[in-house]
């Protein structure tokens, strides 16, 4: 079988780039949206008791057993069978970050309650005693630059960081999470398989097939390629990168016929299936139940101390054209109030008084008002309530008064832009008066602050649109003078599986951020821009292909700034195009993208239709919202991005 991670004919293997110092652990917080832990749970030794590596320093860091002793579990662990699958489940950041991740909590609890799985947890600073010979090592991957920490953890477990360098003596390395579900290609070389989609839909089938493979393909550790073939063929949503070979166009624009004549500096031209056991297209798996996620553990060491998180809704019905949180998680669904939400929150209130309601658009739950009334009953006046996201035109006096009475001091809303034209372009169905009204209601309800999220560099944005964002903030200040106003503003970043995935970053965005800051700060409005350079890095990683892996390895251990990435890209310029190819270029909607073989909730034809709708709005200066109804996606011909 071909060595798919070699970079072209006569080029260096990625393995030659591995002689880099280990990356430092980053403490940047990226948090997505019982009874005290018993002695039996805390002391249970799983798998081989001889640890291969225990990531703790007794002189400078808390031991895992101390942290575990402070945890309150909301599930009952099951003692694993003698021949259980030995699993290490890792989060490539510090404990306080990882234990706050709801996704990490859910997967860990699943393994802990599986009778044929023995699981050990691992973070960058602490971890359980690890089995000397694990069968499976998994990573929850929620922040792009954590890749360096991930590689460091693999090295400390004496596992080759490239899948192509592993043999049958090594465990299967799998990954999941929003970064990998969107576009795993820049990191594909590090994983044997990737789980695309919702854990509720995939974990059971994936784990059962792993157990079956070990039983049927044994004795001893089964051949890893055969195990991966079984997973790819029988578990929907499992993506095995080595079974797919990327193709790149030659310098004359033609596609290479084989790996040997691929031009590593050409455009991405598609994926070739190199193992017939794998599907040509891998479909993201979507959980459609109404029992959504909730915390499985509460700890004082969480980034949000002792918080019990409950997912109220998943996805968002608004479908803003740039928003991966909406498009990648469709369809929008809400947890059942009586059968799920209330019983779940009651369970959380047995162990903590801090409740976090999570979701991309929590207040759009069809029974949110009833949930709010239930939470505001006198017998629950001790609750400290936090809400992750509130749609601007759903802000009411009842909501703001309730939040203020439960310890919340400020409200956060996403408006994207002060320009009605830009909001139409991105499909943000929000009127100017809705924004002003939300601020007035927040002030009247007793809240002290209002934070708005905006964006610059949106495709089609003009300087006049930026002026309208400035004027919007000044209008809010006049309408609600007692509110502490903050505008958090980022640069548009293209994300996979969204209608704006074909657009690059607009270079004029950097100056627009500075212009907004200058105008607002002098008026006493706090302005918190996201770094333009970090937005460029996000775009590189969100639209990257496997050639980018060489730059990731070259940058590893040198820092995580854009300057470091630029320097690294120059070091490997013989095997990848310039970084601008990934972040600045507008792509033709009719050509393949590095993730085209990984299908999201909506087909590419629908994404193109939504792109055309946005382009029509870019031409318009009228105020009327035109909507999207009445045009069949099949009738819209693809058009190149202007």
BELMO-V396920 format. One line per field, one symbol per residue. phi: phi as a letter, one per 40 degrees, with the letter a starting at -180 (. if undefined). Layout:
phi = ???
This chain:
phi = .ccccccgcgcccdcccccbccccccbccbbcd.bddcdccccccbgcccccabcabccbbccdcccccccbcbabcbccccbcccbbbbbcacdcccccccccdccdcdccbccbbbbbcabcbaacdbccbccabbbcbbbdccdccdcccccccgbdcbdcccbcccccbbaahcccccacdcbdccbcabcchccdcbdcccccccccccccbccgccdccccccccccbbdgcbbdccbbcbbccccgccccaccbcccbcccbhbbcbbcccccbbcdcbcbcbcccadbabacccdbdfcbbbccbbgaccfcccccccccbdccabcccccbccdccdccccbabbbbcbicadccdcbccccccccccdcbccccbbbcabcdcbcbcccccccccbgcbabbbbbgaccdccccdcgccaccccccccccccccchccabbbbbabgcdgcbccccdccccdcccccccbcccccbbcbbcdbcbcgbccccccccccccccccccccccdccgbcbbccddcccccdcdccbcbcccdccdcccdgchbccdccccccccbccbacddddcbbccccccbcbdbccbcccbccccccccccdcccccccbcccccgbcgbcdcccccbccc
